[in-house]
Amino acid sequence: MSRVIRTLIFVCFISSVVFPQEKMDFRSESEQLKDPRTAMKRSLIFPGAGQIYNDQNIKGYVLIAGEILALWSFNENREKYSNYEESDKHSRNYYLRERNRFAWIAIGLYFYGILDAVVEAHLDDFDRIVEENDPTTEEDSDEQ
């Protein structure tokens, strides 16, 4: 099971690097600004909801799937640890280690989702600010 989790995390990481999301906003500037507090509140309620609020649907759904998978794996290993029988494939300590590992993964994904949602909400109008303060565009307009 741990090989599946590692593969899923690896595929999610690689896909986020290879296929970054581009923001295409057809909203007015007042509608475009995101509130970091709202993003944080939504992420506190459910991991990935803050990313969906920030219009990063793929990242939000991947975070939701990762959190559900980590919690499901945690519960499976918790049950196997609690109801351990000598005929099981692995030792009782193995199920304890896996249970704890998936608990840490779920906690890490939860806090990552909160942090990422707040940072992305703060940086929502970053492209506009960079364009307004770009010195190369000022030099181009001065030369003409």
C-alpha positions as CSV (number, residue, x, y, z in Angstrom):
1,M,0.0,0.0,0.0
2,S,2.8,2.4,0.7
3,R,4.1,2.0,-2.8
4,V,0.7,3.2,-4.1
5,I,0.8,6.2,-1.9
6,R,4.4,7.1,-2.9
7,T,3.5,6.7,-6.6
8,L,0.4,8.9,-6.1
9,I,2.4,11.6,-4.4
10,F,5.1,11.4,-7.0
11,V,2.6,11.7,-9.9
12,C,0.9,14.6,-8.3
13,F,4.1,16.4,-7.8
14,I,5.3,15.8,-11.3
15,S,2.0,16.8,-12.8
16,S,1.9,20.0,-10.9
17,V,5.4,20.9,-12.2
18,V,4.7,19.8,-15.8
19,F,1.2,21.1,-16.1
20,P,1.0,24.3,-14.1
21,Q,-2.4,26.0,-14.0
22,E,-2.7,29.2,-15.8
23,K,-5.2,31.7,-14.5
24,M,-7.6,33.1,-17.1
25,D,-9.7,35.7,-15.4
26,F,-12.7,37.3,-17.2
27,R,-13.8,39.1,-14.0
28,S,-13.5,42.7,-13.1
29,E,-10.6,43.7,-10.9
30,S,-12.8,44.1,-7.8
31,E,-14.1,40.5,-8.4
32,Q,-10.6,39.2,-9.0
33,L,-9.1,39.9,-5.6
34,K,-9.3,37.0,-3.2
35,D,-9.6,37.4,0.5
36,P,-6.9,35.4,2.4
37,R,-9.2,35.1,5.5
38,T,-11.9,33.4,3.4
39,A,-9.3,31.1,1.8
40,M,-8.0,30.1,5.3
41,K,-11.5,29.5,6.7
42,R,-12.4,27.3,3.8
43,S,-9.2,25.3,4.1
44,L,-9.7,24.9,7.9
45,I,-13.1,23.4,7.2
46,F,-12.0,21.0,4.5
47,P,-8.5,20.6,2.9
48,G,-8.6,21.7,-0.7
49,A,-11.6,24.0,-0.4
50,G,-9.3,27.1,-0.1
51,Q,-7.6,26.1,-3.4
52,I,-11.0,25.7,-5.1
53,Y,-11.9,29.2,-3.7
54,N,-8.6,30.5,-5.3
55,D,-9.7,29.0,-8.7
56,Q,-7.0,26.3,-8.5
57,N,-9.4,23.4,-9.0
58,I,-6.9,20.7,-10.0
59,K,-4.7,21.4,-7.0
60,G,-7.8,21.5,-4.7
61,Y,-9.2,18.2,-6.0
62,V,-5.7,16.5,-5.8
63,L,-5.4,17.7,-2.2
64,I,-8.9,16.4,-1.3
65,A,-8.1,13.1,-2.9
66,G,-4.7,12.9,-1.1
67,E,-6.3,13.7,2.3
68,I,-9.1,11.1,1.8
69,L,-6.6,8.5,0.8
70,A,-4.3,9.2,3.7
71,L,-7.2,9.1,6.2
72,W,-8.5,5.9,4.6
73,S,-5.1,4.3,4.8
74,F,-4.7,5.5,8.4
75,N,-8.1,3.8,9.3
76,E,-7.2,0.6,7.5
77,N,-3.9,0.3,9.4
78,R,-5.5,1.3,12.7
79,E,-8.1,-1.5,12.3
80,K,-5.4,-4.1,11.3
81,Y,-3.3,-3.0,14.3
82,S,-6.3,-3.2,16.7
83,N,-7.5,-6.6,15.4
84,Y,-4.1,-8.1,14.8
85,E,-3.9,-11.9,14.3
86,E,-0.8,-14.0,14.0
87,S,-1.9,-15.1,10.5
88,D,-1.6,-11.5,9.2
89,K,1.0,-10.8,6.4
90,H,3.0,-8.2,8.5
91,S,3.9,-7.8,12.1
92,R,1.9,-5.7,14.5
93,N,4.6,-3.1,14.7
94,Y,4.4,-2.7,10.9
95,Y,0.7,-1.7,11.1
96,L,1.5,0.7,14.0
97,R,4.3,2.4,11.9
98,E,2.0,2.6,8.9
99,R,-0.9,4.0,10.9
100,N,1.4,6.7,12.4
101,R,2.9,7.5,9.0
102,F,-0.5,8.1,7.4
103,A,-1.6,10.2,10.3
104,W,1.4,12.4,9.8
105,I,0.7,12.6,6.0
106,A,-2.9,13.6,6.7
107,I,-1.8,16.3,9.1
108,G,0.9,17.5,6.7
109,L,-1.6,17.8,3.8
110,Y,-4.0,19.6,6.0
111,F,-1.5,22.3,7.1
112,Y,-0.1,22.5,3.6
113,G,-3.5,23.2,2.2
114,I,-4.1,26.0,4.7
115,L,-0.7,27.6,4.0
116,D,-1.0,27.3,0.2
117,A,-4.5,28.7,0.1
118,V,-3.6,31.8,2.2
119,V,-0.4,32.5,0.1
120,E,-2.2,32.1,-3.2
121,A,-5.0,34.4,-2.0
122,H,-2.4,37.0,-1.1
123,L,-0.7,36.7,-4.5
124,D,-3.9,36.8,-6.5
125,D,-3.1,40.2,-8.1
126,F,0.6,39.6,-8.2
127,D,0.8,39.6,-12.0
128,R,-0.9,43.0,-12.3
129,I,1.5,44.5,-9.7
130,V,4.5,43.1,-11.5
131,E,3.3,44.5,-14.8
132,E,2.6,48.0,-13.3
133,N,6.1,48.1,-11.7
134,D,8.1,46.5,-14.4
135,P,11.1,48.7,-15.3
136,T,11.5,47.2,-18.8
137,T,8.1,48.4,-19.9
138,E,8.9,52.0,-18.7
139,E,12.1,52.0,-20.7
140,D,10.3,50.9,-23.8
141,S,7.7,53.7,-23.5
142,D,10.5,56.3,-22.8
143,E,12.4,55.3,-26.0
144,Q,9.4,55.9,-28.3
